[in-house]
Amino acid sequence: MEPILAANADLAWMLAAFVFVLLMFPGLAFFYGGMVGSKNVLNIMTMVMSTLAITAVLYVVIGHGLVSGPSVGGWGLIGNPTEYIGLTNWLTDDASGATQTLYFAAWFILFAAITIAIVASGAAGRMKFSAWLVFAPIWLLVVYFPVAHWVFAADVDDDYSGGFLLNDLEIVDYAGGTAVHMNAGVAALALAVVLGARKRRMERPHNVPMTIMGGGILFFGWFGFNGSCALGANFLAQAVILNTLLAGSAGMIGFAIIEKWREGHVTSLGMITGTVAGLVGITPAASSMAPLGALLVGIFAAAVVAFLLSFKNKLKIDETLDAFAVHGIGGIVGTLCIVLFATEAAPAGVQGILFGGPVDIVWRELAGIAITCTYSFGMTWLIAKGLDKLIGLRVDEETELVGLDTMLHAETAYEIPAASVGHAGGLATMSPARAADRVEASLPTQTGHAATPPAQV
């Protein structure tokens, strides 16, 4: 095949994978939206979707330089912010037919945005939307961009050094177990600590089918998330897509085993949560595992998450939608699986200690976990605490009890008339036209009184 045709094929896959990843945003919005109460569903979905707007602006102006630019001073801590300002110097086609800087900027926008979107878990049902719009860009600048540079920016030459976790510590993290999942999960925990628990903490998920649909969309998007990190239509993409499928599927089994043992039954919410936990676990390990190893990663990650969620109600911290357990702990388990049973036969060529691999992989991966989690928690806590002092993060008690959808966004997810919906003799027994007439007739007229309802027939 001609080199330019091969490059075009790689680009075609990367463009398709980009669309897969973009679908993760409505997927996460549905996943989170179904798990909150009906009075806060639009608020959490809006928080998730708003991250695309925030990140896109910030990333084009300064973020791409901070993440992918040459490390300032060669220290591996942060990229040079002036390297890609506005991306105005990267508008010329190099005629290679391959992915170029503009694509990678768009691609990294999605990675950054989905990370801060996950953090919304720690704020569900009690954070001012205006405060979220201030918190999110500051968090991206102070927490995500540096950590992403540590993990994603590779050394190019002596004048273009990358992040220290990837190049100096040499951690194994295929697609963002540290920068995305551990980072987001721990940040959600820190934000929840500052905000405090909800007034009605035991509120049940209002729409489990909605959550299952959201989880299914996330599963779909994950093939683009992990598959695109192969950077082309190649053997690595094939291997990680298989491992992603296996780990996500096995996650259902791992969660179901613990749930059955703990509660005596298996729930649909548990199975879709297990799927996401398995996908999180395989994210850092996708290039390091044989297919059987991928199954074990999915089972172990979901089982550990399920077990830890057993203690959720005993803790004072209200990390509402379980990002810390699913993403933080799931990412840690996936990384530890690399340490234990990664196989040299897989594309990454890494050997776990159970297969005779070098012992230094233990301290390298543990150091990566510790550095990422400590930095993320500490800086997120400081940002949230500072903003709470300056502008206040939490809504007032009335807003929280009435619902953030109505009080902050002036809308509701479900407009349900009060007159006998779903019961014999009510609207459910009428034709759509008669039901509309009945509702319209019950509304106040200009004189403030309800119109006379049409006669029953």
N, C-alpha and C positions, 0 to 999 in steps of 0.2 A: 504493500500500500504506500502511496506517495505520502511523504511526511506531513504535508498540509492537510491531506484527507484524514490522516490519523488524528491530527490536532483538531480538525473540525468535529470528528466523532467524539473526542474527549469533551470538547466544548458543548456539544449537543447534550451529552449526559449531564454536565454540570448545570446547564440551563434548566433541564428538566428537574434535577434534584433541587434547584433553587425554589421552584414552584412547590415541591413537596414540603420543604422546610417552611415556606410562607404559610401553608395550610395549618401548621402547628399552632398558629396564633388563634384562629377561631376554634381549633381543637382544644387548646388550653382554656379558652374562654368558656366553652361549653362544659369542659371537665370541672372547672372550678365553679361555674355558675350553677350547675345542678346540685352541688354539695352545700351551698348556702341556703338560707331561708328565702322564700319568694319575695320578701321585701328588700333584699339586698342583691338580687341576681344581676340586675343591670349595672349596679355599681362595680361589682367585681369584674364583670365582662368588660366594662369600659376601662377599668384600670389596666387590664391585660392588653387590650387593643391600643390604648394610648401609648404604650411603650414603643410601638413602631414609629409614631410621630416624633416622640422625644428623641429616640436614638438616631433616626435618620438625619435629623438636623445636626445634632451634636457630632455625629460620626463624620459627616462630610466636612464640617468646619475644622475639627481638630482631632477627632477620635482615631482616624486611620493612622495618623502619624504616631499617636501615643501607643497604639497596639503593634503596628507593623513597621514603624520607622526604626532606623538604627538606634541602638541603645545609647542613651545619653551618657557620655563618659565611659562607655564600654562596660558599665557595671551590671547590665542586665536587669535593671529595675523598671525603666520606663522608656518608651520610644521617643524620638525627637518629634515634638509636635509641629515643627515647621516643615517637615518632609513632605507632607501631603495636604497642606492647607487648601481647602476648597476643591482639591483634585483637578485644578485648572491646568496643570502641567502634564496631564496624562490623557489627553483627548486625541492623540494621534495613534492610528492603527499601526502596529509594528509589522503587519502582513504575515504574521506567523500562523494565523488561523486558530490560535489557542486562547485560553483564558488569559486575560490581561488585568491590569490594576483596577480598572473600573468594575470588572466582575467581582474581584475579591473584596472590594469595598462594599458592594451590595451584599455579598455573601456574609461578611463579618457583621454587617448591620443586623442581619437576622439573628446571628448567634448572640450578639450583645443584647438585642431586644428581648429574646426569649428568656435570657437569664434574669433580667430585671423583672420580667413578667412573672416568673416563678416566685420571686420575692414577695409579690402581692399576697401570697398565702398568709403571711404573718400579720397582715393588716385588715383582713376581710371583716366587714361589718362594723368597723369602728374608726376608720381613719378618714380625715377630711380629704376630699378629692383634690382640693387646691394644694394641700400639704403634700399629697402624693406627686403632684406635678412639679413640686420643688425638690422633694426627696430624690426622685428617680434620676434626674440629670446629675445631681451631686454624687449620688452613689456610683453612677457609671464612670464619672471622672476620677473619683477617689479610690474606688474599689475594683470595678470590673476592668477598666482599661489597663491598669498596672498588672493585675493578675493574668489577663489575657496575653499581655506582652511576655510575661514570665514563661507562659506555657506554649503559645502559638508562634512566636517570632524566632525563626531559626537563624543561626549564624550564616552569613553569606561570604564574607571575607574579613580581612583585618579591619576594614573601615566600616563594616556593616554587621555589627554583632547583635545578637538577639537576646532573648530572656534567659535568666540564670537557671530557672528550674529545668528547662528543656536542654540547654547547651552545657551548663556547668554541672548541675546535679544529675542530669541525664535521666529524668524520670520517664516512665513509660505511661503515656496518656494519649490514646489514639484520637479521641474526638471531643475531649473537654470534660472528663470526669472531675477534674479539679476546677478549671476556670468557669465552667458552667454549673455543674450539678452540686458539688460540695459548696462552692461559693454561694450559689443561690439559696441552698438549703440552710446553711449556717446564718446567712444574712436574714432570712425569714425569721429564724429563731431570735436573733438579736432585736429585730424590729418588734416582734411580739413581746419581748421582755420590756421594752420601753413603753409600748402602748398599754400593756396590761390586758387582763382577761375581759371578754365581753360580759355584759350584764346578764345575758341569757346564753351561757356557754353551751348548754346541752341542746341547742337548736338542731333539729334533724335536717338532713338533706331534703330539699323540697322536690327534686326531680331526678331520681336515679337513672331513668332511661336517658336523660340529657347528659349525665355524666358518662354513661357507657358510650354514647355516641361520640362525646369529646375524646374519650380515651382511644376509641377506634381511629379517629382522625389523627391523634398523636402517633399511634402505631404506624399509620400510613406515612406521616411526615418523617418519622424516624429513619426510614429507609433512605430518604434524601439527606437527612442530617448526618448519619454515619456513612452512607454511600458516597456523598460528595467529598468527604475527607480523604478518599482515595485519589482525588484530583484528576480523575479521568475514567473513561470506560475501559477498565483493565481487570486483571485477575484479582487484585486487592479488593476492588469494588464488589466482585462476585463473592469473595470470601466473607467480607464484613456484612453483606446483605443477608447471606445465609445465617451467620451467627446472630444478627439482629433478630431475624425471624424466630430462631430457636430460643433465644434468651427471653424474648417477650412472651412467647407461648409457654415456656417453662415457668415463667413468673406466675402465671395463673395457678399452676400446680403447687408451687412453693407456698403461696399465700393461702390456698385452699386447705393444704395440709395443716397448717397452724390454726386456721380458723375452725376447722372441724374438730381438732383436738381441744381447742380452747373453749368453744361455744357450742359444739355439737351440731353445727350446720355450716353450710357454705353459702355466702351471699354473692350476688352479682356485683355489688359495690366492691367487695373484697377481691373478686377475681380481676376486675378492671384495674384496681389499685395494684394488684400483683403484676399485671402486665406492664404497667408503667415502671414499677420498681425493677423488673427484669430488664427493661430497656435501658434504664439508668445504669444498672450494673454493667451491662455489656458495652456501654459507651467508651469507657477508657480501655476496655480489654478486647474490643472487637477484632483487632489485627493480631492478637496474641494467642487466640484460642483455637483448638480443634473443635469440630462440631459438638463432640461430647462435652468438651469443656464449656462451650457456650450454654449448653443445657444446664450444667451445674451452676454456672454464674447466675442464670435466671432464677433457678430454684433457691439458691442460697440467699441472693439479694432480697427476693420477695419474702422468704421465710423469716429472715432477720427483721425486715421492716414490719411484718405482721406481728412478730413477737413483741417488738418494742412498742407498737401501737396498743398493746394490751395495758400498758402503764400510762397511757395518755391522760386519762381522766383523773389519775392520782397526782398529776403534776399541777402546779399553780400556773405554769406558763401555757397560754392559750395560743399555740401556733396552729391556727384554725384549720387549714386545709392540708396539713401534714407534709409540707415541702421539706422540712428538716428530716423527717423520717424517710420519705420516699426518695428525695434527691440527695440530701446530705449523707445519710447513712447508706442509701443504695449505692451512691458513688464511692464511698469508702469501701464497702464490701466488694464492689467490682475491682477496685484497685488491689485489694488484698488477695483476690483470686489470681491476679497476675503474679503476685509474689509466690503464691503456692503452686499453681499448676498451669502456668503458661507453657506452651510447647514450642520448642525451637523450630518445629516443622511448619508452624504458622507463618504468615508473611512477615510479621515483625521480627522473627528470629530470636525471641526472648525465651529463656528457659527458667521455669519456676523452681523453687528449692526442692519441692517434692520429686522433681525429675532430675535432680543433680545440678541445678543451676547455681550460679555464683551467689554467695551469701550477701554480697553488697547490695543486691536488689532489695533486700529487706529494709535497710536503713535509708536507701534512696527514696523508696516509695513512702515510707513512714514520714520522712522529712517533708516530702511534698505535701502529704496530707496535713501534717501539723502546721506548716507554714501557711498554707492556703486557708485553713479553717481559723487559725488564730488571727491572721490579718483580717479576714472577712468579718468575723464576729466583732473584733475590737473596733475596726473602723466604722462598721455599720452602726454599732451601739453609740459611738461618738457623734456620728452624723445625726442619727435619730434624736439623741438626747439634746444636742445643740439646737436642732430645729424645734423640738418640743418647747424649749425655753424661749425661743425667739418668736415663733408664730403659732405654736400649739399644734399637735398632730391629731388629737382625738376629737371627734364630734361631741357635742353635748349629749346629756342623757336622753333628752326628749327625742333628738334626731336618731339616736341609736335604737330607741324602743319603737318609734314609729316606722323607721326604715330609711336607709340612705337613698334608695331609689326615689322616693317621694320628696324627701326633704332636701337632697342635694341636686338631684337631676330633674325634678318636677315631672316624673313619669313613672309608670308602673309596668311590670312585665306582663301582667295578666289583668285585663279589664273584664271582670266577672260581675254581671248584674246580681243584685241581692235577691231577686225574686225566684225562689224555688228552683235554682239551677240543678239539673240532674235528678229531680224528683218528679213523680207522677203528678200531672196537673200543672207543672211548671213549663219553663221554656223548652226543656228537652223533648217534650212531647209535641211541639208545634213545628210547622214548616219554618224554614229560615225567614221567609217574608213576614209571617205572623209574629215570629219571635222578635224581629226588628221593630215591628209596629208596637208590640207590647213594651219593649224597652223605651222607645221614643215617647210613648204615651206616659210613661212613669216619670219622665224627666220634668223638672220644674219649668213652668211657662214664664213669660215675662212678668206676670203678676206674682210669681213666687209660689204658685200652687201647681200641683201635678195635674196634668190633663186627665180627662176621664178615659180609662183604658177601654179598648174595643171589647165588645161583648164576646163571650165564649160561644163557640159553635161546636 
